[in-house]
Amino acid sequence: MNINTKLATIQEYFSPKVIGDVNDTFVKVAKIKGNDLPWHSHEQEDEFFYIIKGALLFEIENAPSFEMQAGDYFKVPKGVLHRVSSKEECHILLVEKNTTQHTGSVESPLTKSITSQLQ
């Protein structure tokens, strides 16, 4: 599989798609643009972000925000309130447990079910 080919099929922002799995972990890709994703946390799971293309603004509760560039990675520890955004289109790779809910316990119009991420 080619990650860029898979990303080319994704039309919707903030809509992760599973491209593979290792044991009980999903590998996902997504496109990010805008700042509509709600603040959320994952109480039981860490979340790994890798920037493939573009720049991603990362906001974490009680910490300075920071911008990630292509080639950067960051692990959000479980239970940490966070959100991401991007002024221009950004392509990311995520590594998460296969039980990780898209926006944790927060429901928003952007929230995607695990089932929709598998399609």
KEMI-64369 format. One record per residue (C-alpha): residue number from 1; residue in three letters; chain; x, z, y negated. Coordinates in pm, 1 decimal. Layout:
<sites>
SITE   pos   code   unit         xx         zz         yy
SITE   NUM    ALA      A          X          Z          Y
...
</sites>
This chain:
<sites>
SITE   pos   code   unit         xx         zz         yy
SITE     1    MET      A        0.0        0.0        0.0
SITE     2    ASN      A      110.9      -71.4     -354.3
SITE     3    ILE      A       13.2      198.6     -604.1
SITE     4    ASN      A       -7.7      -43.8     -897.8
SITE     5    THR      A     -236.1     -274.5     -698.9
SITE     6    LYS      A     -465.7       20.5     -624.9
SITE     7    LEU      A     -461.3      128.2     -990.6
SITE     8    ALA      A     -564.9     -225.6    -1091.4
SITE     9    THR      A     -890.2     -175.4     -897.5
SITE    10    ILE      A     -984.2      141.4    -1088.4
SITE    11    GLN      A    -1215.8       64.9    -1379.5
SITE    12    GLU      A    -1324.6      414.4    -1481.7
SITE    13    TYR      A    -1109.7      672.7    -1662.6
SITE    14    PHE      A    -1084.6     1028.1    -1520.3
SITE    15    SER      A    -1195.6      899.1    -1179.4
SITE    16    PRO      A     -925.6      984.6     -921.3
SITE    17    LYS      A     -909.5      777.8     -602.1
SITE    18    VAL      A     -752.4      897.2     -278.8
SITE    19    ILE      A     -480.4      658.1     -160.9
SITE    20    GLY      A     -346.6      866.2      126.0
SITE    21    ASP      A     -324.4     1203.6      288.4
SITE    22    VAL      A      -59.1     1424.1      441.1
SITE    23    ASN      A     -188.7     1707.7      660.5
SITE    24    ASP      A     -449.5     1883.2      440.6
SITE    25    THR      A     -334.8     1723.7      113.3
SITE    26    PHE      A     -464.8     1416.9      -70.2
SITE    27    VAL      A     -250.6     1176.8     -271.2
SITE    28    LYS      A     -458.7     1028.0     -554.3
SITE    29    VAL      A     -418.4      788.0     -843.9
SITE    30    ALA      A     -617.3      779.6    -1166.7
SITE    31    LYS      A     -631.9      626.2    -1510.3
SITE    32    ILE      A     -664.0      857.4    -1809.5
SITE    33    LYS      A     -773.8      764.8    -2161.8
SITE    34    GLY      A     -945.4      984.5    -2417.8
SITE    35    ASN      A     -995.8     1358.1    -2435.9
SITE    36    ASP      A    -1328.4     1410.2    -2261.0
SITE    37    LEU      A    -1211.9     1606.6    -1955.6
SITE    38    PRO      A    -1329.6     1969.0    -1979.6
SITE    39    TRP      A    -1107.9     2274.4    -1962.4
SITE    40    HIS      A    -1100.6     2383.3    -1597.8
SITE    41    SER      A     -895.4     2556.2    -1330.2
SITE    42    HIS      A     -859.0     2545.6     -954.4
SITE    43    GLU      A     -874.9     2902.4     -827.9
SITE    44    GLN      A     -728.5     2838.7     -481.0
SITE    45    GLU      A     -509.8     2529.0     -522.6
SITE    46    ASP      A     -205.3     2412.0     -715.8
SITE    47    GLU      A     -223.8     2062.0     -864.6
SITE    48    PHE      A       71.4     1820.8     -894.2
SITE    49    PHE      A       78.0     1549.3    -1165.0
SITE    50    TYR      A      325.2     1259.3    -1176.6
SITE    51    ILE      A      312.6     1008.9    -1464.2
SITE    52    ILE      A      342.4      648.0    -1348.9
SITE    53    LYS      A      276.8      472.9    -1680.3
SITE    54    GLY      A      201.9      583.4    -2035.8
SITE    55    ALA      A      190.1      931.6    -2184.5
SITE    56    LEU      A      -27.7     1228.0    -2090.0
SITE    57    LEU      A     -104.1     1524.1    -2316.9
SITE    58    PHE      A     -119.4     1846.1    -2117.6
SITE    59    GLU      A     -295.6     2152.5    -2254.0
SITE    60    ILE      A     -270.6     2490.7    -2083.4
SITE    61    GLU      A     -447.4     2807.5    -2191.6
SITE    62    ASN      A     -222.5     3043.4    -2392.7
SITE    63    ALA      A       71.1     2799.3    -2391.2
SITE    64    PRO      A      192.5     2520.9    -2620.0
SITE    65    SER      A       60.4     2175.8    -2530.3
SITE    66    PHE      A      315.9     1915.9    -2423.0
SITE    67    GLU      A      332.7     1543.5    -2364.2
SITE    68    MET      A      451.3     1392.9    -2038.3
SITE    69    GLN      A      601.6     1043.8    -2012.7
SITE    70    ALA      A      642.2      797.4    -1725.3
SITE    71    GLY      A      862.1      957.8    -1460.2
SITE    72    ASP      A      770.0     1316.9    -1555.5
SITE    73    TYR      A      595.1     1556.2    -1319.1
SITE    74    PHE      A      432.1     1895.9    -1354.4
SITE    75    LYS      A      269.8     2144.0    -1117.6
SITE    76    VAL      A      -30.8     2337.5    -1244.3
SITE    77    PRO      A      -39.1     2670.4    -1060.7
SITE    78    LYS      A     -369.7     2777.8     -910.6
SITE    79    GLY      A     -597.9     2965.6    -1147.1
SITE    80    VAL      A     -443.2     2820.9    -1466.7
SITE    81    LEU      A     -695.4     2684.7    -1718.4
SITE    82    HIS      A     -592.9     2334.6    -1825.8
SITE    83    ARG      A     -701.8     1987.9    -1935.4
SITE    84    VAL      A     -536.2     1651.3    -1985.4
SITE    85    SER      A     -590.1     1363.0    -2224.8
SITE    86    SER      A     -425.4     1043.4    -2342.8
SITE    87    LYS      A     -452.7      832.5    -2658.3
SITE    88    GLU      A     -366.7      514.0    -2469.7
SITE    89    GLU      A     -427.5      431.6    -2105.4
SITE    90    CYS      A     -211.7      645.9    -1876.5
SITE    91    HIS      A     -165.4      605.0    -1498.7
SITE    92    ILE      A     -107.9      917.1    -1292.4
SITE    93    LEU      A      -48.6     1021.7     -933.7
SITE    94    LEU      A     -199.2     1352.7     -817.4
SITE    95    VAL      A     -122.4     1561.6     -511.9
SITE    96    GLU      A     -392.8     1815.7     -427.0
SITE    97    LYS      A     -538.8     1999.2     -127.8
SITE    98    ASN      A     -822.6     1801.0       22.6
SITE    99    THR      A    -1065.8     2074.3      -88.1
SITE   100    THR      A     -972.6     2060.9     -458.2
SITE   101    GLN      A    -1277.6     1999.9     -676.1
SITE   102    HIS      A    -1213.8     1750.0     -957.2
SITE   103    THR      A    -1294.1     1986.7    -1245.6
SITE   104    GLY      A    -1290.9     2312.5    -1052.5
SITE   105    SER      A    -1616.6     2504.2    -1097.7
SITE   106    VAL      A    -1689.9     2325.9    -1428.6
SITE   107    GLU      A    -1949.0     2047.8    -1409.3
SITE   108    SER      A    -1936.8     1768.6    -1666.4
SITE   109    PRO      A    -2049.0     1404.7    -1684.8
SITE   110    LEU      A    -1692.7     1312.0    -1578.9
SITE   111    THR      A    -1683.5     1534.6    -1268.4
SITE   112    LYS      A    -1627.8     1331.8     -951.0
SITE   113    SER      A    -1712.0     1456.4     -603.2
SITE   114    ILE      A    -1452.0     1449.7     -328.2
SITE   115    THR      A    -1667.2     1186.2     -152.3
SITE   116    SER      A    -1656.9      954.3     -455.8
SITE   117    GLN      A    -1278.9      996.9     -474.0
SITE   118    LEU      A    -1251.8      868.6     -116.3
SITE   119    GLN      A    -1423.8      537.3     -200.6
</sites>
